[in-house]
Amino acid sequence: MVTNDREDAAGAASEIADLVLQLGRAAYVDCASTGLTPAQWIAIRFFARANRFSRTISGFAQFHATTRGTASQTVKSLVEKGYLIRTPSEKDARSVRFDLTARARRKLPDDPLEAVAQAAARLGADDRSQMTTNLRAMLADLRDGRQQSPVGVCRLCGYRDRGDQSQEACCRLLREPLAAKEFEELCVRFRPLSSGPA
C-alpha cells in the first residue's frame, strides 16, 4: 500500500512536470510569426516587469536561469532591433540599465505568453491563488536545490519596509525610496518574507 501511494505520488509529480513543460512550449509555439524568438519574448517581458535595479544583463540572466553571455546576446539582439535602449546609471558610470522603447511597448500586446495569462484569468479566484502559491513553492524548491537566488515582486520582499502599502516605502537593502507603483515590479535582489527580517 505504501509503495502504491509512492508510485501514485511520483506519477502525479511527473504529470505536473509534463504539464508545466507543455504549457511553456504551447505558449511560444506561434512566436515565429511575431518576429521574435521565445528568449527575446522572455527578455521583453522581464524588462517590462523588472524594477529599475534589476533591468540589467545580470538581472535578466538570473531571471532566465541562463549564463550572462547568453543573456547578453539576447539583450544585444533586442537593442539592435530597437526594442531595448541602454540607459547609463546615474550612480555608477560602469553600470547600464536597459529600458523598453516605445516600439517594444507597442509590441507587448502580441506577447504569446498573454494566452497563458488569459487562460489563468478564466480560472476561479481561489484556484488562481492556490496555483500561484504552489508554483511559487515549486520554483523556490528548484532554485534552492540549484543554489539560485529567487526573483520576486517587491510587495512580497523581506527587504521592503512594512510601512503603509499605498504610500512610498524604502528598500532596506539598497537604501532607496520605493514608489507604490514599484511594489508589483520584479526584483532580482528579492528576499522571501519567510526568510525572516532583513
Secondary structure, DSSP 8 states (H G I E B T S, - for coil): -HHHHHHHHHHHHHHHHHHHHHHHHHHTTTGGGGT--HHHHHHHHHHHHB-TTT-SHHHHHHHHT--HHHHHHHHHHHHHTTSEEEEE-SS-TT-EEEEE-HHHHHHGGG-TTHHHHHHHHTS-HHHHHHHHHHHHHHHHHHHHHTT----EEGGGBTTB--S-TTS-EEETTTTEEE-GGGGGSEETT--BGGG---
